[in-house]
Amino acid sequence: MLTTKANYLADELGYEVTIILTDGKGKEPFYPLSSRIKVVQLDIGFEELWSLSFLKKIPVYLKKQRRYKKALTQALMQIRPDVTVSLLRREINFICGIKDGSHKVGELHVNRANYRNFEANDSNFIKNLFSKFWGAGLVKKLRQLDRLVVLTEEDKANWGELSNVVCIPNPLTSASVSKSTTENQRVIAVGRYVYQKGFDLLIEAWARVSESHPTWRLDVYGSGEREPYLKQAETLGVGQSCHLNEAVSNIGEKYAESSIFVLSSRFEGFGMVLIEAMACGVPVVSFACPCGPRDIIDDGTTGFLVDNGNVEQLAERLCRLMDDADLRRQMGERALEASRRYDIGSIGLQWKKLFEEVVKG
């Protein structure tokens, strides 16, 4: 998302763009970055924290945080930008106090309920206490921003105590060139193999679906630990029709080879995979989880929204689309049309308008 927006701002709108990094010194950008964009590497090395236990992280974190504040202050005082956009990581604790003359904008890529929270299967008393302590002062810091940008109108409503919140969704990262015929007996899901994505719920639903639709298959693509899900599929007797694949670089082709996209997440920041599938003309079935699907899907028109966590209803909606080829085709066509509102040209202009508003005051 960062690369897509930065490239558009620099190449299409003529902005002078600088990206400031804390980690990854010596690594090339993973995605192609415009030659017009300047990259500043502070080399703080926060990645070191990943290998430490929770308690051991604290002194290392505090030391690195002091280095980060000093280095970022020096960088911004030298650049003197008109607008500084923070992705609301560790710098939210001090960025509004840096007197470089820039207007400060925060950009949040998760919903409020899950911002800096630990997942339910990876939490304990100390972690939960830390999360509550940190969150107590968060609103005060966010209130100091010129704008807080969230991804969905649903999440915007969660920040009722703030008056500086605006909604700008993520853009499609590229125009899709492959379109689904919605004729293949194939359902697709995409995401990391983690608790958040709810693939355990999806496999449970698929066990119900496959009983009445034995010729259909489910393909999941993602990175992470697949073994627990493979075991679940085998236990439920759907190992032959439920394929748990590793992540692939040609995911657009996989969307186009499928006829239904399913999202089983317990929560999302936005749900970019929904838009990617829709841009390939694939109708979607999704839990109405917080936050994203309610903003993206027009229930009954571009896809189906299912009560969050309702496995039986998820299976029923999948079966309904499997049984009705005309409905799949019509929903796919409407989904493709709806996805166009997320083109980078449209989203880029929303950012341009925001920048102009904050600079003018």
LUMTOR-241428 format. One record per residue (C-alpha): residue number from 1; residue in one letter; y, x, z. Coordinates in nm, 2 decimals, m for minus. Layout:
num, residuo, north, east, up
NUM, a, Y, X, Z
...
This chain:
num, residuo, north, east, up
1, m, 0.00, 0.00, 0.00
2, l, 0.24, 0.28, 0.09
3, t, 0.18, 0.47, m0.23
4, t, 0.21, 0.15, m0.45
5, k, 0.54, 0.05, m0.30
6, a, 0.68, 0.40, m0.28
7, n, 0.60, 0.46, m0.65
8, y, 0.76, 0.14, m0.75
9, l, 1.08, 0.20, m0.55
10, a, 1.11, 0.55, m0.70
11, d, 1.00, 0.49, m1.06
12, e, 1.12, 0.14, m1.13
13, l, 1.41, 0.08, m0.89
14, g, 1.55, 0.44, m0.88
15, y, 1.54, 0.49, m0.50
16, e, 1.53, 0.84, m0.35
17, v, 1.21, 0.82, m0.15
18, t, 1.08, 1.06, 0.11
19, i, 0.74, 1.02, 0.29
20, i, 0.71, 1.18, 0.63
21, l, 0.35, 1.26, 0.74
22, t, 0.21, 1.38, 1.07
23, d, m0.13, 1.48, 0.96
24, g, m0.33, 1.61, 0.66
25, k, m0.16, 1.94, 0.59
26, g, m0.29, 2.10, 0.28
27, k, m0.45, 1.78, 0.15
28, e, m0.35, 1.63, m0.18
29, p, m0.25, 1.26, m0.18
30, f, m0.55, 1.04, m0.22
31, y, m0.37, 0.81, m0.46
32, p, m0.14, 0.93, m0.74
33, l, 0.21, 0.98, m0.61
34, s, 0.52, 0.98, m0.82
35, s, 0.68, 1.32, m0.89
36, r, 1.01, 1.16, m0.78
37, i, 0.89, 1.13, m0.43
38, k, 0.94, 1.40, m0.17
39, v, 0.68, 1.46, 0.10
40, v, 0.76, 1.61, 0.43
41, q, 0.46, 1.73, 0.64
42, l, 0.54, 1.76, 1.01
43, d, 0.18, 1.89, 1.09
44, i, 0.16, 1.73, 1.44
45, g, m0.22, 1.69, 1.42
46, f, m0.28, 1.36, 1.59
47, e, m0.62, 1.36, 1.42
48, e, m0.73, 1.59, 1.70
49, l, m0.73, 1.29, 1.94
50, w, m1.01, 1.12, 1.75
51, s, m1.27, 1.37, 1.89
52, l, m1.15, 1.34, 2.26
53, s, m1.26, 1.09, 2.52
54, f, m1.01, 0.83, 2.62
55, l, m0.90, 1.00, 2.94
56, k, m0.88, 1.35, 2.78
57, k, m0.66, 1.21, 2.51
58, i, m0.37, 1.14, 2.74
59, p, m0.23, 1.49, 2.81
60, v, m0.30, 1.60, 2.45
61, y, m0.12, 1.29, 2.32
62, l, 0.18, 1.33, 2.55
63, k, 0.22, 1.69, 2.43
64, k, 0.19, 1.60, 2.06
65, q, 0.42, 1.30, 2.11
66, r, 0.70, 1.53, 2.24
67, r, 0.65, 1.76, 1.93
68, y, 0.66, 1.46, 1.71
69, k, 0.98, 1.32, 1.85
70, k, 1.16, 1.65, 1.81
71, a, 1.02, 1.72, 1.46
72, l, 1.10, 1.37, 1.33
73, t, 1.45, 1.37, 1.47
74, q, 1.52, 1.70, 1.29
75, a, 1.37, 1.57, 0.97
76, l, 1.58, 1.25, 0.97
77, m, 1.90, 1.43, 1.07
78, q, 1.85, 1.65, 0.77
79, i, 1.76, 1.38, 0.52
80, r, 2.02, 1.13, 0.65
81, p, 1.85, 0.83, 0.48
82, d, 2.01, 0.49, 0.44
83, v, 1.69, 0.31, 0.56
84, t, 1.40, 0.45, 0.76
85, v, 1.08, 0.25, 0.74
86, s, 0.83, 0.30, 1.02
87, l, 0.46, 0.19, 0.99
88, l, 0.49, 0.13, 1.37
89, r, 0.26, 0.39, 1.49
90, r, 0.35, 0.64, 1.76
91, e, 0.72, 0.67, 1.66
92, i, 0.80, 0.31, 1.76
93, n, 0.85, 0.45, 2.11
94, f, 1.16, 0.65, 2.01
95, i, 1.26, 0.60, 1.65
96, c, 1.54, 0.35, 1.72
97, g, 1.70, 0.61, 1.94
98, i, 1.73, 0.87, 1.66
99, k, 2.10, 0.89, 1.57
100, d, 2.06, 0.98, 1.20
101, g, 2.27, 0.69, 1.08
102, s, 1.98, 0.51, 0.91
103, h, 1.89, 0.14, 0.95
104, k, 1.54, 0.11, 1.11
105, v, 1.28, m0.12, 0.96
106, g, 0.93, m0.16, 1.10
107, e, 0.63, m0.26, 0.89
108, l, 0.33, m0.41, 1.07
109, h, m0.01, m0.42, 0.89
110, v, m0.21, m0.60, 1.15
111, n, m0.16, m0.93, 1.32
112, r, 0.01, m0.95, 1.66
113, a, m0.30, m1.04, 1.85
114, n, m0.48, m0.72, 1.73
115, y, m0.18, m0.48, 1.72
116, r, m0.30, m0.18, 1.92
117, n, m0.58, m0.38, 2.08
118, f, m0.94, m0.25, 2.11
119, e, m1.22, m0.45, 1.94
120, a, m1.42, m0.67, 2.17
121, n, m1.73, m0.45, 2.12
122, d, m1.54, m0.13, 2.20
123, s, m1.33, m0.21, 2.51
124, n, m1.35, m0.15, 2.88
125, f, m1.13, m0.21, 3.18
126, i, m0.93, 0.11, 3.14
127, k, m0.87, 0.05, 2.77
128, n, m0.77, m0.31, 2.83
129, l, m0.53, m0.21, 3.11
130, f, m0.37, 0.05, 2.88
131, s, m0.33, m0.20, 2.60
132, k, m0.16, m0.45, 2.83
133, f, 0.07, m0.18, 2.98
134, w, 0.17, m0.05, 2.63
135, g, 0.23, m0.41, 2.50
136, a, 0.46, m0.50, 2.79
137, g, 0.74, m0.28, 2.65
138, l, 0.66, m0.34, 2.28
139, v, 0.89, m0.64, 2.22
140, k, 1.19, m0.46, 2.37
141, k, 1.14, m0.18, 2.12
142, l, 1.08, m0.41, 1.82
143, r, 1.39, m0.60, 1.90
144, q, 1.59, m0.28, 1.84
145, l, 1.48, m0.27, 1.47
146, d, 1.70, m0.40, 1.20
147, r, 1.40, m0.59, 1.06
148, l, 1.03, m0.63, 1.15
149, v, 0.83, m0.69, 0.84
150, v, 0.50, m0.88, 0.88
151, l, 0.25, m0.97, 0.61
152, t, 0.20, m1.34, 0.66
153, e, 0.41, m1.65, 0.76
154, e, 0.13, m1.72, 1.01
155, d, 0.19, m1.40, 1.19
156, k, 0.56, m1.43, 1.17
157, a, 0.53, m1.74, 1.38
158, n, 0.36, m1.53, 1.65
159, w, 0.68, m1.34, 1.71
160, g, 0.89, m1.63, 1.83
161, e, 1.09, m1.42, 2.08
162, l, 1.22, m1.20, 1.80
163, s, 1.50, m1.30, 1.56
164, n, 1.46, m1.00, 1.32
165, v, 1.12, m1.09, 1.17
166, v, 1.06, m1.14, 0.80
167, c, 0.75, m1.18, 0.59
168, i, 0.67, m0.97, 0.29
169, p, 0.31, m0.97, 0.18
170, n, 0.12, m0.67, 0.04
171, p, 0.12, m0.63, m0.34
172, l, m0.17, m0.60, m0.57
173, t, m0.23, m0.23, m0.61
174, s, m0.30, m0.26, m0.98
175, a, m0.33, m0.53, m1.25
176, s, m0.69, m0.64, m1.29
177, v, m0.84, m0.59, m1.64
178, s, m1.17, m0.75, m1.58
179, k, m1.22, m1.13, m1.53
180, s, m1.51, m1.32, m1.40
181, t, m1.69, m1.58, m1.60
182, t, m1.80, m1.74, m1.27
183, e, m2.15, m1.78, m1.43
184, n, m2.34, m1.50, m1.26
185, q, m2.55, m1.61, m0.96
186, r, m2.38, m1.35, m0.74
187, v, m2.16, m1.37, m0.43
188, i, m1.96, m1.06, m0.32
189, a, m1.80, m0.94, 0.00
190, v, m1.60, m0.63, 0.06
191, g, m1.50, m0.44, 0.37
192, r, m1.60, m0.18, 0.63
193, y, m1.92, m0.23, 0.82
194, v, m1.74, m0.30, 1.15
195, y, m1.73, m0.58, 1.40
196, q, m1.40, m0.71, 1.27
197, k, m1.54, m0.79, 0.93
198, g, m1.80, m1.03, 1.06
199, f, m2.08, m0.93, 0.83
200, d, m2.33, m1.03, 1.11
201, l, m2.19, m1.39, 1.07
202, l, m2.21, m1.36, 0.69
203, i, m2.57, m1.26, 0.70
204, e, m2.65, m1.54, 0.94
205, a, m2.49, m1.78, 0.69
206, w, m2.67, m1.63, 0.40
207, a, m3.00, m1.69, 0.56
208, r, m2.92, m2.06, 0.54
209, v, m2.79, m2.04, 0.19
210, s, m3.08, m1.85, 0.04
211, e, m3.33, m2.11, 0.15
212, s, m3.19, m2.36, m0.10
213, h, m3.06, m2.10, m0.35
214, p, m3.33, m1.83, m0.39
215, t, m3.20, m1.71, m0.73
216, w, m2.86, m1.62, m0.59
217, r, m2.78, m1.28, m0.44
218, l, m2.52, m1.15, m0.20
219, d, m2.37, m0.80, m0.25
220, v, m2.16, m0.64, 0.02
221, y, m1.96, m0.32, m0.05
222, g, m1.81, m0.10, 0.21
223, s, m1.81, 0.22, 0.42
224, g, m1.94, 0.26, 0.77
225, e, m2.26, 0.21, 0.96
226, r, m2.49, m0.03, 0.76
227, e, m2.81, 0.01, 0.96
228, p, m2.75, m0.28, 1.21
229, y, m2.68, m0.52, 0.93
230, l, m2.98, m0.40, 0.72
231, k, m3.20, m0.47, 1.02
232, q, m3.05, m0.81, 1.07
233, a, m3.10, m0.90, 0.71
234, e, m3.47, m0.80, 0.73
235, t, m3.52, m0.99, 1.06
236, l, m3.38, m1.30, 0.90
237, g, m3.59, m1.26, 0.59
238, v, m3.31, m1.21, 0.34
239, g, m3.35, m0.84, 0.28
240, q, m3.44, m0.91, m0.09
241, s, m3.13, m1.12, m0.17
242, c, m2.88, m0.96, 0.06
243, h, m2.77, m0.62, m0.07
244, l, m2.56, m0.40, 0.16
245, n, m2.41, m0.14, m0.06
246, e, m2.19, 0.16, 0.01
247, a, m1.82, 0.16, m0.10
248, v, m1.76, 0.21, m0.48
249, s, m1.46, 0.32, m0.68
250, n, m1.50, 0.05, m0.95
251, i, m1.47, m0.25, m0.72
252, g, m1.28, m0.44, m0.98
253, e, m1.58, m0.44, m1.20
254, k, m1.79, m0.57, m0.91
255, y, m1.55, m0.86, m0.85
256, a, m1.57, m0.95, m1.22
257, e, m1.95, m0.95, m1.21
258, s, m1.95, m1.20, m0.93
259, s, m1.88, m1.58, m0.92
260, i, m1.78, m1.63, m0.55
261, f, m1.60, m1.40, m0.30
262, v, m1.66, m1.46, 0.07
263, l, m1.46, m1.33, 0.36
264, s, m1.63, m1.35, 0.70
265, s, m1.37, m1.15, 0.91
266, r, m1.31, m1.24, 1.27
267, f, m0.94, m1.13, 1.22
268, e, m0.74, m0.96, 0.95
269, g, m0.39, m0.81, 0.91
270, f, m0.36, m0.97, 0.57
271, g, m0.69, m0.99, 0.37
272, m, m0.61, m0.78, 0.06
273, v, m0.96, m0.83, m0.07
274, l, m0.90, m1.20, m0.12
275, i, m0.61, m1.13, m0.36
276, e, m0.81, m0.86, m0.54
277, a, m1.09, m1.11, m0.60
278, m, m0.86, m1.39, m0.70
279, a, m0.69, m1.16, m0.95
280, c, m1.03, m1.13, m1.12
281, g, m1.06, m1.51, m1.14
282, v, m1.31, m1.53, m0.86
283, p, m1.29, m1.84, m0.63
284, v, m1.30, m1.75, m0.26
285, v, m1.46, m1.89, 0.06
286, s, m1.31, m1.75, 0.38
287, f, m1.30, m1.81, 0.75
288, a, m0.95, m1.93, 0.85
289, c, m0.92, m1.63, 1.07
290, p, m0.59, m1.48, 1.20
291, c, m0.40, m1.38, 0.99
292, g, m0.39, m1.40, 0.61
293, p, m0.64, m1.64, 0.46
294, r, m0.42, m1.95, 0.55
295, d, m0.13, m1.79, 0.36
296, i, m0.33, m1.68, 0.06
297, i, m0.58, m1.96, 0.00
298, d, m0.49, m2.31, m0.10
299, d, m0.78, m2.49, 0.05
300, g, m0.97, m2.69, m0.21
301, t, m0.77, m2.55, m0.50
302, t, m0.81, m2.17, m0.52
303, g, m1.10, m2.16, m0.27
304, f, m1.22, m2.30, 0.06
305, l, m1.10, m2.23, 0.41
306, v, m1.36, m2.25, 0.68
307, d, m1.31, m2.30, 1.06
308, n, m1.31, m1.94, 1.20
309, g, m1.66, m1.84, 1.30
310, n, m1.83, m2.16, 1.18
311, v, m2.14, m2.01, 1.02
312, e, m2.28, m2.35, 0.93
313, q, m1.96, m2.46, 0.75
314, l, m1.94, m2.12, 0.57
315, a, m2.29, m2.17, 0.44
316, e, m2.21, m2.53, 0.33
317, r, m1.90, m2.43, 0.13
318, l, m2.09, m2.14, m0.04
319, c, m2.36, m2.39, m0.14
320, r, m2.10, m2.63, m0.27
321, l, m1.96, m2.37, m0.51
322, m, m2.30, m2.25, m0.61
323, d, m2.40, m2.60, m0.71
324, d, m2.09, m2.68, m0.92
325, a, m2.03, m2.45, m1.21
326, d, m1.72, m2.65, m1.32
327, l, m1.57, m2.63, m0.98
328, r, m1.62, m2.25, m0.97
329, r, m1.46, m2.21, m1.31
330, q, m1.16, m2.43, m1.22
331, m, m1.10, m2.27, m0.88
332, g, m1.13, m1.92, m1.04
333, e, m0.87, m2.01, m1.30
334, r, m0.63, m2.14, m1.03
335, a, m0.70, m1.84, m0.81
336, l, m0.61, m1.60, m1.09
337, e, m0.28, m1.78, m1.14
338, a, m0.20, m1.78, m0.77
339, s, m0.27, m1.41, m0.74
340, r, 0.03, m1.33, m0.97
341, r, 0.28, m1.40, m0.69
342, y, 0.15, m1.07, m0.54
343, d, 0.24, m0.85, m0.84
344, i, 0.42, m0.54, m0.74
345, g, 0.73, m0.64, m0.94
346, s, 0.77, m0.95, m0.72
347, i, 0.70, m0.78, m0.39
348, g, 0.91, m0.47, m0.48
349, l, 1.21, m0.69, m0.54
350, q, 1.16, m0.85, m0.20
351, w, 1.18, m0.50, m0.04
352, k, 1.49, m0.43, m0.25
353, k, 1.66, m0.74, m0.12
354, l, 1.57, m0.65, 0.24
355, f, 1.71, m0.30, 0.21
356, e, 2.04, m0.43, 0.06
357, e, 2.07, m0.68, 0.34
358, v, 2.02, m0.43, 0.62
359, v, 2.26, m0.17, 0.46
360, k, 2.53, m0.43, 0.41
361, g, 2.48, m0.55, 0.77
